[in-house]
């Protein structure tokens, strides 16, 4: 097959868990299908997964293992988790990330960067490269018109009813109190002779060219205080799973009885689950229902005709066949659960997950329990409500019908192509196939 004469090179940079990587892979594969050359810059741990998707890989520090239980455990304090992630895990590697990304984008036409790649605005400014920022959750916008549930500053959430002006003033105080967190970014800017004034967390992470909010408007609609250049295409999904043997045991289990409860901890919290799966099995036993546990092999000895534990299965393969989905509230997991149309119980681990849990409950699509309160008694009571009340199923089905109609990948790619055109980096092979 002959290659297009003009292949624009797009570098997609991401730091974080599989929940951060998967939207980048989905985007990268479709850009590749449109004739662009795509490189994923991320931690070396993901090299095999990136190359397995048919994309070029470039190593970008931090060089960590995102499945390291000790690493994940350091973030489990809800009040300090965001600070630990930012100040102790991401920013100490900032200059390394910057150097690696400068190298990866030497011949690039466009940079697309996840939120945790705080070096991206510096690289774009240094090189004059147009760039796109990817935002995976509404929490990241710090909206004053639709306040998020911020566990490290709970007073902000309680002020939401006071109106946007009061909330904005309180948020301003929060910005001042945490300003010193970003001093490593300021030092690197001075070293590289870049613009000194910066707000990495609250402003600079938003590209001036294009911000892609990769979650559905039905989950959290666009707000007037988001950056004007924000486009909200919807959740990006990994695609349909293969009909293959690896899931034959799961298929047999699903077809052998009534829809089960499905329990999962996503791609990060699953490596520090504590007693989540043991409690979950007991909940199913008390209710006399079947259970599918995803992400664990520790409970294999508990497998019976009514309980199955598997290390992995695509959520799109099992969520639509669940009675209730019990999960941690990560952006990708939440998107799959919303698309499935099944009610959910969200047990947030950290980061943006408490806010996602609050939004699910506000939409009527489920309930939430703090991780510290996830016991056999509380979880049994919550799941019972979800099973017995038809309003949760009705709200979930309505949301799913809207979300399933979104063409997120098509809208995102069209916006990227338009940005290339506006910057004189026209790439005719990137026109979508009709």
Secondary structure as a PSIPRED ss2 file (coil, helix, strand):
# PSIPRED VFORMAT (PSIPRED V4.0)

   1 X C   1.000  0.000  0.000
   2 X C   1.000  0.000  0.000
   3 X C   1.000  0.000  0.000
   4 X C   1.000  0.000  0.000
   5 X C   1.000  0.000  0.000
   6 X C   1.000  0.000  0.000
   7 X C   1.000  0.000  0.000
   8 X C   1.000  0.000  0.000
   9 X E   0.000  0.000  1.000
  10 X E   0.000  0.000  1.000
  11 X E   0.000  0.000  1.000
  12 X E   0.000  0.000  1.000
  13 X E   0.000  0.000  1.000
  14 X C   1.000  0.000  0.000
  15 X C   1.000  0.000  0.000
  16 X C   1.000  0.000  0.000
  17 X C   1.000  0.000  0.000
  18 X H   0.000  1.000  0.000
  19 X H   0.000  1.000  0.000
  20 X H   0.000  1.000  0.000
  21 X H   0.000  1.000  0.000
  22 X H   0.000  1.000  0.000
  23 X H   0.000  1.000  0.000
  24 X H   0.000  1.000  0.000
  25 X H   0.000  1.000  0.000
  26 X H   0.000  1.000  0.000
  27 X H   0.000  1.000  0.000
  28 X H   0.000  1.000  0.000
  29 X H   0.000  1.000  0.000
  30 X H   0.000  1.000  0.000
  31 X H   0.000  1.000  0.000
  32 X H   0.000  1.000  0.000
  33 X H   0.000  1.000  0.000
  34 X C   1.000  0.000  0.000
  35 X C   1.000  0.000  0.000
  36 X C   1.000  0.000  0.000
  37 X E   0.000  0.000  1.000
  38 X E   0.000  0.000  1.000
  39 X E   0.000  0.000  1.000
  40 X E   0.000  0.000  1.000
  41 X E   0.000  0.000  1.000
  42 X E   0.000  0.000  1.000
  43 X C   1.000  0.000  0.000
  44 X H   0.000  1.000  0.000
  45 X H   0.000  1.000  0.000
  46 X H   0.000  1.000  0.000
  47 X H   0.000  1.000  0.000
  48 X H   0.000  1.000  0.000
  49 X H   0.000  1.000  0.000
  50 X H   0.000  1.000  0.000
  51 X H   0.000  1.000  0.000
  52 X H   0.000  1.000  0.000
  53 X C   1.000  0.000  0.000
  54 X C   1.000  0.000  0.000
  55 X C   1.000  0.000  0.000
  56 X E   0.000  0.000  1.000
  57 X E   0.000  0.000  1.000
  58 X E   0.000  0.000  1.000
  59 X E   0.000  0.000  1.000
  60 X C   1.000  0.000  0.000
  61 X C   1.000  0.000  0.000
  62 X C   1.000  0.000  0.000
  63 X C   1.000  0.000  0.000
  64 X C   1.000  0.000  0.000
  65 X C   1.000  0.000  0.000
  66 X C   1.000  0.000  0.000
  67 X C   1.000  0.000  0.000
  68 X C   1.000  0.000  0.000
  69 X H   0.000  1.000  0.000
  70 X H   0.000  1.000  0.000
  71 X H   0.000  1.000  0.000
  72 X H   0.000  1.000  0.000
  73 X H   0.000  1.000  0.000
  74 X C   1.000  0.000  0.000
  75 X C   1.000  0.000  0.000
  76 X C   1.000  0.000  0.000
  77 X C   1.000  0.000  0.000
  78 X C   1.000  0.000  0.000
  79 X C   1.000  0.000  0.000
  80 X C   1.000  0.000  0.000
  81 X H   0.000  1.000  0.000
  82 X H   0.000  1.000  0.000
  83 X H   0.000  1.000  0.000
  84 X H   0.000  1.000  0.000
  85 X H   0.000  1.000  0.000
  86 X H   0.000  1.000  0.000
  87 X H   0.000  1.000  0.000
  88 X H   0.000  1.000  0.000
  89 X H   0.000  1.000  0.000
  90 X H   0.000  1.000  0.000
  91 X H   0.000  1.000  0.000
  92 X H   0.000  1.000  0.000
  93 X H   0.000  1.000  0.000
  94 X H   0.000  1.000  0.000
  95 X H   0.000  1.000  0.000
  96 X H   0.000  1.000  0.000
  97 X H   0.000  1.000  0.000
  98 X H   0.000  1.000  0.000
  99 X H   0.000  1.000  0.000
 100 X H   0.000  1.000  0.000
 101 X H   0.000  1.000  0.000
 102 X H   0.000  1.000  0.000
 103 X H   0.000  1.000  0.000
 104 X H   0.000  1.000  0.000
 105 X C   1.000  0.000  0.000
 106 X C   1.000  0.000  0.000
 107 X C   1.000  0.000  0.000
 108 X C   1.000  0.000  0.000
 109 X C   1.000  0.000  0.000
 110 X E   0.000  0.000  1.000
 111 X E   0.000  0.000  1.000
 112 X E   0.000  0.000  1.000
 113 X E   0.000  0.000  1.000
 114 X E   0.000  0.000  1.000
 115 X C   1.000  0.000  0.000
 116 X C   1.000  0.000  0.000
 117 X C   1.000  0.000  0.000
 118 X C   1.000  0.000  0.000
 119 X C   1.000  0.000  0.000
 120 X H   0.000  1.000  0.000
 121 X H   0.000  1.000  0.000
 122 X H   0.000  1.000  0.000
 123 X H   0.000  1.000  0.000
 124 X H   0.000  1.000  0.000
 125 X H   0.000  1.000  0.000
 126 X H   0.000  1.000  0.000
 127 X H   0.000  1.000  0.000
 128 X C   1.000  0.000  0.000
 129 X C   1.000  0.000  0.000
 130 X C   1.000  0.000  0.000
 131 X E   0.000  0.000  1.000
 132 X E   0.000  0.000  1.000
 133 X E   0.000  0.000  1.000
 134 X E   0.000  0.000  1.000
 135 X E   0.000  0.000  1.000
 136 X C   1.000  0.000  0.000
 137 X C   1.000  0.000  0.000
 138 X H   0.000  1.000  0.000
 139 X H   0.000  1.000  0.000
 140 X H   0.000  1.000  0.000
 141 X H   0.000  1.000  0.000
 142 X C   1.000  0.000  0.000
 143 X C   1.000  0.000  0.000
 144 X C   1.000  0.000  0.000
 145 X C   1.000  0.000  0.000
 146 X C   1.000  0.000  0.000
 147 X C   1.000  0.000  0.000
 148 X C   1.000  0.000  0.000
 149 X C   1.000  0.000  0.000
 150 X C   1.000  0.000  0.000
 151 X H   0.000  1.000  0.000
 152 X H   0.000  1.000  0.000
 153 X H   0.000  1.000  0.000
 154 X H   0.000  1.000  0.000
 155 X H   0.000  1.000  0.000
 156 X H   0.000  1.000  0.000
 157 X H   0.000  1.000  0.000
 158 X H   0.000  1.000  0.000
 159 X C   1.000  0.000  0.000
 160 X H   0.000  1.000  0.000
 161 X H   0.000  1.000  0.000
 162 X H   0.000  1.000  0.000
 163 X C   1.000  0.000  0.000
 164 X H   0.000  1.000  0.000
 165 X H   0.000  1.000  0.000
 166 X H   0.000  1.000  0.000
 167 X H   0.000  1.000  0.000
 168 X H   0.000  1.000  0.000
 169 X H   0.000  1.000  0.000
 170 X H   0.000  1.000  0.000
 171 X H   0.000  1.000  0.000
 172 X H   0.000  1.000  0.000
 173 X H   0.000  1.000  0.000
 174 X H   0.000  1.000  0.000
 175 X H   0.000  1.000  0.000
 176 X H   0.000  1.000  0.000
 177 X H   0.000  1.000  0.000
 178 X C   1.000  0.000  0.000
 179 X H   0.000  1.000  0.000
 180 X H   0.000  1.000  0.000
 181 X H   0.000  1.000  0.000
 182 X H   0.000  1.000  0.000
 183 X H   0.000  1.000  0.000
 184 X H   0.000  1.000  0.000
 185 X H   0.000  1.000  0.000
 186 X H   0.000  1.000  0.000
 187 X H   0.000  1.000  0.000
 188 X H   0.000  1.000  0.000
 189 X H   0.000  1.000  0.000
 190 X H   0.000  1.000  0.000
 191 X H   0.000  1.000  0.000
 192 X C   1.000  0.000  0.000
 193 X C   1.000  0.000  0.000
 194 X C   1.000  0.000  0.000
 195 X C   1.000  0.000  0.000
 196 X C   1.000  0.000  0.000
 197 X C   1.000  0.000  0.000
 198 X C   1.000  0.000  0.000
 199 X C   1.000  0.000  0.000
 200 X H   0.000  1.000  0.000
 201 X H   0.000  1.000  0.000
 202 X H   0.000  1.000  0.000
 203 X H   0.000  1.000  0.000
 204 X H   0.000  1.000  0.000
 205 X C   1.000  0.000  0.000
 206 X C   1.000  0.000  0.000
 207 X C   1.000  0.000  0.000
 208 X C   1.000  0.000  0.000
 209 X C   1.000  0.000  0.000
 210 X E   0.000  0.000  1.000
 211 X E   0.000  0.000  1.000
 212 X E   0.000  0.000  1.000
 213 X E   0.000  0.000  1.000
 214 X C   1.000  0.000  0.000
 215 X C   1.000  0.000  0.000
 216 X C   1.000  0.000  0.000
 217 X C   1.000  0.000  0.000
 218 X C   1.000  0.000  0.000
 219 X C   1.000  0.000  0.000
 220 X C   1.000  0.000  0.000
 221 X C   1.000  0.000  0.000
 222 X C   1.000  0.000  0.000
 223 X C   1.000  0.000  0.000
 224 X C   1.000  0.000  0.000
 225 X C   1.000  0.000  0.000
 226 X C   1.000  0.000  0.000
 227 X C   1.000  0.000  0.000
 228 X C   1.000  0.000  0.000
 229 X C   1.000  0.000  0.000
 230 X E   0.000  0.000  1.000
 231 X E   0.000  0.000  1.000
 232 X C   1.000  0.000  0.000
 233 X C   1.000  0.000  0.000
 234 X C   1.000  0.000  0.000
 235 X C   1.000  0.000  0.000
 236 X C   1.000  0.000  0.000
 237 X C   1.000  0.000  0.000
 238 X C   1.000  0.000  0.000
 239 X C   1.000  0.000  0.000
 240 X C   1.000  0.000  0.000
 241 X C   1.000  0.000  0.000
 242 X C   1.000  0.000  0.000
 243 X C   1.000  0.000  0.000
 244 X C   1.000  0.000  0.000
 245 X H   0.000  1.000  0.000
 246 X H   0.000  1.000  0.000
 247 X H   0.000  1.000  0.000
 248 X H   0.000  1.000  0.000
 249 X H   0.000  1.000  0.000
 250 X H   0.000  1.000  0.000
 251 X H   0.000  1.000  0.000
 252 X H   0.000  1.000  0.000
 253 X H   0.000  1.000  0.000
 254 X H   0.000  1.000  0.000
 255 X H   0.000  1.000  0.000
 256 X C   1.000  0.000  0.000
 257 X C   1.000  0.000  0.000
 258 X C   1.000  0.000  0.000
 259 X C   1.000  0.000  0.000
 260 X C   1.000  0.000  0.000
 261 X E   0.000  0.000  1.000
 262 X E   0.000  0.000  1.000
 263 X E   0.000  0.000  1.000
 264 X E   0.000  0.000  1.000
 265 X C   1.000  0.000  0.000
 266 X C   1.000  0.000  0.000
 267 X C   1.000  0.000  0.000
 268 X C   1.000  0.000  0.000
 269 X H   0.000  1.000  0.000
 270 X H   0.000  1.000  0.000
 271 X H   0.000  1.000  0.000
 272 X H   0.000  1.000  0.000
 273 X C   1.000  0.000  0.000
 274 X C   1.000  0.000  0.000
 275 X C   1.000  0.000  0.000
 276 X H   0.000  1.000  0.000
 277 X H   0.000  1.000  0.000
 278 X H   0.000  1.000  0.000
 279 X H   0.000  1.000  0.000
 280 X H   0.000  1.000  0.000
 281 X H   0.000  1.000  0.000
 282 X H   0.000  1.000  0.000
 283 X H   0.000  1.000  0.000
 284 X H   0.000  1.000  0.000
 285 X H   0.000  1.000  0.000
 286 X H   0.000  1.000  0.000
 287 X H   0.000  1.000  0.000
 288 X C   1.000  0.000  0.000
 289 X C   1.000  0.000  0.000
 290 X C   1.000  0.000  0.000
 291 X E   0.000  0.000  1.000
 292 X E   0.000  0.000  1.000
 293 X E   0.000  0.000  1.000
 294 X E   0.000  0.000  1.000
 295 X C   1.000  0.000  0.000
 296 X C   1.000  0.000  0.000
 297 X C   1.000  0.000  0.000
 298 X C   1.000  0.000  0.000
 299 X C   1.000  0.000  0.000
 300 X H   0.000  1.000  0.000
 301 X H   0.000  1.000  0.000
 302 X H   0.000  1.000  0.000
 303 X C   1.000  0.000  0.000
 304 X C   1.000  0.000  0.000
 305 X C   1.000  0.000  0.000
 306 X C   1.000  0.000  0.000
 307 X E   0.000  0.000  1.000
 308 X E   0.000  0.000  1.000
 309 X E   0.000  0.000  1.000
 310 X E   0.000  0.000  1.000
 311 X C   1.000  0.000  0.000
 312 X C   1.000  0.000  0.000
 313 X C   1.000  0.000  0.000
 314 X C   1.000  0.000  0.000
 315 X H   0.000  1.000  0.000
 316 X H   0.000  1.000  0.000
 317 X H   0.000  1.000  0.000
 318 X H   0.000  1.000  0.000
 319 X H   0.000  1.000  0.000
 320 X H   0.000  1.000  0.000
 321 X H   0.000  1.000  0.000
 322 X C   1.000  0.000  0.000
 323 X C   1.000  0.000  0.000
 324 X E   0.000  0.000  1.000
 325 X E   0.000  0.000  1.000
 326 X E   0.000  0.000  1.000
 327 X E   0.000  0.000  1.000
 328 X C   1.000  0.000  0.000
 329 X C   1.000  0.000  0.000
 330 X C   1.000  0.000  0.000
 331 X H   0.000  1.000  0.000
 332 X H   0.000  1.000  0.000
 333 X H   0.000  1.000  0.000
 334 X H   0.000  1.000  0.000
 335 X H   0.000  1.000  0.000
 336 X H   0.000  1.000  0.000
 337 X H   0.000  1.000  0.000
 338 X H   0.000  1.000  0.000
 339 X H   0.000  1.000  0.000
 340 X H   0.000  1.000  0.000
 341 X C   1.000  0.000  0.000
 342 X C   1.000  0.000  0.000
 343 X C   1.000  0.000  0.000
 344 X E   0.000  0.000  1.000
 345 X E   0.000  0.000  1.000
 346 X E   0.000  0.000  1.000
 347 X C   1.000  0.000  0.000
 348 X C   1.000  0.000  0.000
 349 X C   1.000  0.000  0.000
 350 X C   1.000  0.000  0.000
 351 X C   1.000  0.000  0.000
 352 X C   1.000  0.000  0.000
 353 X H   0.000  1.000  0.000
 354 X H   0.000  1.000  0.000
 355 X H   0.000  1.000  0.000
 356 X H   0.000  1.000  0.000
 357 X H   0.000  1.000  0.000
 358 X H   0.000  1.000  0.000
 359 X H   0.000  1.000  0.000
 360 X H   0.000  1.000  0.000
 361 X H   0.000  1.000  0.000
 362 X H   0.000  1.000  0.000
 363 X H   0.000  1.000  0.000
 364 X C   1.000  0.000  0.000
 365 X C   1.000  0.000  0.000
 366 X E   0.000  0.000  1.000
 367 X E   0.000  0.000  1.000
 368 X E   0.000  0.000  1.000
 369 X C   1.000  0.000  0.000
 370 X C   1.000  0.000  0.000
 371 X H   0.000  1.000  0.000
 372 X H   0.000  1.000  0.000
 373 X H   0.000  1.000  0.000
 374 X C   1.000  0.000  0.000
 375 X C   1.000  0.000  0.000
 376 X H   0.000  1.000  0.000
 377 X H   0.000  1.000  0.000
 378 X H   0.000  1.000  0.000
 379 X H   0.000  1.000  0.000
 380 X H   0.000  1.000  0.000
 381 X H   0.000  1.000  0.000
 382 X H   0.000  1.000  0.000
 383 X H   0.000  1.000  0.000
 384 X H   0.000  1.000  0.000
 385 X H   0.000  1.000  0.000
 386 X H   0.000  1.000  0.000
 387 X H   0.000  1.000  0.000
 388 X H   0.000  1.000  0.000
 389 X C   1.000  0.000  0.000
 390 X H   0.000  1.000  0.000
 391 X H   0.000  1.000  0.000
 392 X H   0.000  1.000  0.000
 393 X H   0.000  1.000  0.000
 394 X H   0.000  1.000  0.000
 395 X H   0.000  1.000  0.000
 396 X H   0.000  1.000  0.000
 397 X H   0.000  1.000  0.000
 398 X H   0.000  1.000  0.000
 399 X H   0.000  1.000  0.000
 400 X H   0.000  1.000  0.000
 401 X H   0.000  1.000  0.000
 402 X H   0.000  1.000  0.000
 403 X H   0.000  1.000  0.000
 404 X C   1.000  0.000  0.000
 405 X C   1.000  0.000  0.000
 406 X C   1.000  0.000  0.000
 407 X C   1.000  0.000  0.000
 408 X H   0.000  1.000  0.000
 409 X H   0.000  1.000  0.000
 410 X H   0.000  1.000  0.000
 411 X H   0.000  1.000  0.000
 412 X H   0.000  1.000  0.000
 413 X H   0.000  1.000  0.000
 414 X H   0.000  1.000  0.000
 415 X H   0.000  1.000  0.000
 416 X H   0.000  1.000  0.000
 417 X H   0.000  1.000  0.000
 418 X H   0.000  1.000  0.000
 419 X H   0.000  1.000  0.000
 420 X H   0.000  1.000  0.000
 421 X H   0.000  1.000  0.000
 422 X H   0.000  1.000  0.000
 423 X C   1.000  0.000  0.000
 424 X C   1.000  0.000  0.000
 425 X C   1.000  0.000  0.000
 426 X C   1.000  0.000  0.000
 427 X C   1.000  0.000  0.000
 428 X H   0.000  1.000  0.000
 429 X H   0.000  1.000  0.000
 430 X H   0.000  1.000  0.000
 431 X C   1.000  0.000  0.000
 432 X C   1.000  0.000  0.000
 433 X C   1.000  0.000  0.000
 434 X C   1.000  0.000  0.000
